[in-house]
């Protein structure tokens, strides 16, 4: 195939920047005069200074003050006056710089030869090969035969450019992000209930509630800074925790409800029925701002306290106590995370929490809300602007008016925009398994570790004709399977924006040069467009800040409107800006919540009560597999598949060296296991050899394993919420036994090799 001359010119310019010797602290394409920050001042003339940027781990969106010497980052501390973290940081934030200098950073493209070995190549050969192979696959099997899997861990502008290049330029139909694994159920619930994916809260609500209900959430470990804010609440709030484990958060609760795994939907319906019986419904709010309450009221009559106690395993008095505490409170906020979302009925469980907020009028006021806490640092940016299963700006690919709007804003022929949404993540994987998808581009995610039923996933990826992986490390489980590895810059080595859980647009800055030939993802996507022959369609996307201006136009008039934010400097000076922030009526308050006027995003302006009958667990326990396996975050010092946190000597000392399983003392006694014993946990899909950790914080008949170890997803069940297509990681049937000597030796050898 013929490579456009513009591709070579773009590559030359990027390589000049990569090899520049002046140490400029700038964006990947460098700032023009007049930009904020240190501009184009040579490092030799840059005094010691500081600059703030948003952390690149979780969705909390903390700001970190990076301390610079000669224009390069040397240390950091949490930013004292940032409205999110207010001088706090979790262990991961303190070590954010440490993980950048790992010896397994990808520093050059790696191409796998016919003999199976990987060799370093230049960017020109890498991009020529990628374009040629994908073109060949599409020519033989059709445009849908190449797809991409993206992430919630790169900048919003990068996500948008990837989605635009892949779908509008390269002709792909299918592309999804790993936010499917953490947030899809909440997204679907919000869209159906509110009319838009609109988390309504601000973090200040944690400090203003007099009743905080946490459902499937352990913020003490998963979102430590948010938990710190909750502990600063001056109102001595009731803290009700719904979780089968007695987690660190549950230990601090005023009421812990250890409902059986995945029975929380029944419990929430039962609480709603008790609230109705207690006269705790805000009839004025319900009648003015919602639809469907009478039907919901009739539906939950069947969830009397006896039924709820029977199905959840909770004492009836505890269920009544929860409803009573909510009914007596004036400012109730309900919060959930992955314990709700990662379920076979996650959408309806989230909506059960939303229904309680609506019926009690607990929304749009300080200290209230039905509040989903996001997972990854930029999952909210992915939800709105990644152009995966939804069109840019929270639009719908199937809506011709939406396609026309986007085509007009971007100056593209409308025919370039697919008229149907992408397959979801699991459907893309199934497409690979079935041979419908032959080429795959994986960006900043590690599905060979993180995807459910991992053994099947690795076998499936082996069926691809060509696998491209774009990552900051060459050593991840997925990168090692790649036919072509593209080395990417990391957090702190590029620029753009993140959007956190409370809808705050925060700024990412370049404070360190990426190693070797690694490029920002934004630059790689530009190269892909040029080498594919569609670069002219994206001529306006010259830099992350130019892309941000495009996103402003795409958001204008939408619920997620950010058109009033002038530029990156404005974000920096404001300490982040929550959407909506429209150009015609910007709200400059540092903390803002949605629906204060009672108007929602459906055409009639009303929120909807949505509900359905609970469904049983897809894989119940039986005589062969008598335990229910739960999974989740194990430590505040670990992050997802540990491709970053495992690089820090400090963080590794803060969590157990070996993978482990939590087991109740009675179950451990029956197995003959003591804490520290190597134990084999088996499901119908695979087995894991882990250390036993005997603790009464896990219920009899349940086991718990952290998600951070690669063996956990050898066990998990490939079942999905039918509406959100989110995997149900949290519950499957397993058995356990003491490990044999050969299994222990094998596991120790594998651990040492890692």
Number of C-alpha atoms within 10 A of each C-alpha: 11 9 16 14 11 15 22 15 13 16 20 14 11 20 15 11 18 18 12 11 10 14 20 25 28 25 21 25 19 15 18 11 10 9 14 14 15 19 16 18 16 15 17 12 10 18 12 12 15 18 19 22 27 30 26 25 22 23 25 28 30 29 31 27 21 23 18 20 16 17 25 20 22 14 17 19 18 23 22 14 12 21 19 26 22 15 17 22 20 17 16 23 22 18 22 20 19 19 20 23 12 14 11 13 22 25 21 22 24 24 23 16 11 8 6 9 10 17 12 15 15 12 22 17 13 19 25 18 15 23 20 17 16 25 19 14 19 20 11 10 15 16 19 19 22 30 28 25 23 25 23 30 27 31 29 30 29 28 29 26 25 27 27 27 24 26 23 24 23 23 19 23 23 29 28 26 27 25 22 26 23 24 26 26 32 31 22 22 26 26 18 19 25 24 20 20 21 27 22 23 29 23 22 21 25 27 21 23 28 24 26 28 24 23 24 23 25 26 24 19 20 27 20 18 22 23 16 17 18 23 14 13 16 11 11 14 21 19 23 24 29 28 25 24 26 21 20 13 21 25 13 15 20 14 19 22 24 21 24 19 22 26 23 30 26 24 27 25 30 25 28 28 23 24 22 19 11 13 11 19 19 15 14 11 16 22 13 13 19 22 18 14 18 10 12 20 16 10 15 21 15 13 19 18 22 13 15 25 20 11 15 22 15 18 16 16 11 15 23 15 16 23 21 16 17 23 21 13 17 15 23 31 30 25 24 24 24 28 26 29 32 31 28 29 28 32 29 26 30 32 26 26 26 27 27 26 23 25 25 24 24 24 28 21 23 21 25 29 31 27 29 29 26 24 24 28 26 30 31 29 27 32 27 22 26 31 30 31 24 20 28 24 26 22 22 18 22 14 12 13 12 18 23 16 14 21 17 13 13 18 12 16 14 17 11 15 22 18 17 16 17 23 19 21 26 20 14 22 22 16 19 24 19 12 16 17 25 24 26 25 21 24 25 22 25 22 20 24 26 24 24 23 23 24 17 17 20 17 12 17 22 14 16 19 17 19 25 22 28 25 25 31 24 24 14 21 17 23 27 15 18 25 21 27 29 28 28 31 31 27 28 22 23 28 30 24 26 30 30 27 27 28 25 27 27 25 25 25 24 25 28 23 24 26 20 14 19 26 28 25 29 30 24 23 21 25 24 23 26 28 27 25 20 19 22 12 18 20 11 14 19 13 20 24 18 13 20 24 19 18 22 22 17 24 23 19 16 17 20 22 22 26 26 19 24 13 16 23 13 15 18 21 9 15 21 28 27 27 25 26 21 20 16 10 10 15 16 11 9 15 17 24 25 20 17 13 9 18 18 22 20 15 9 12 16 20 28 25 24 20 20 15 12 16 12 11 17 16 14 14 17 12 7 11 17 15 25 24 27 25 21 21 19 21 17 18 23 25 20 23 20 19 18 22 22 17 18 20 12 16 21 15 11 13 14 11 10 14 23 25 27 24 28 20 20 15 18 21 12 9 13 11 21 17 17 14 17 25 25 20 25 20 21 16 16 18 18 24 26 25 24 25 24 22 16 14 17 20 22 15 15 23 26 24 25 21 24 22 20 19 23 30 27 23 24 27 22 19 21 19 19 14 15 24 24 30 27 26 30 24 27 26 25 27 21 22 16 21 20 12 10 9 16 19 12 11 18 13 11 10 12 7 7 5
